[in-house]
């Protein structure tokens, strides 16, 4: 449980720090959001496995980047 809370705290910090940078694109915001959500989901599905967390974060970041890129085109 502590590990999940640490992951959520780090993810939130990353999101907040990204928001402080100069005008992030929708693609950047999507990638960071996807990575945080993917990491949490990956950790939950693999019962806290580091490999599952990392794999979920990578997959979520990739999907989030694609979604953000599509939103920018509209």
Secondary structure as UniProt FT lines:
FT   HELIX           2..20
FT   HELIX           26..45
FT   TURN            46..48
FT   HELIX           50..73
//
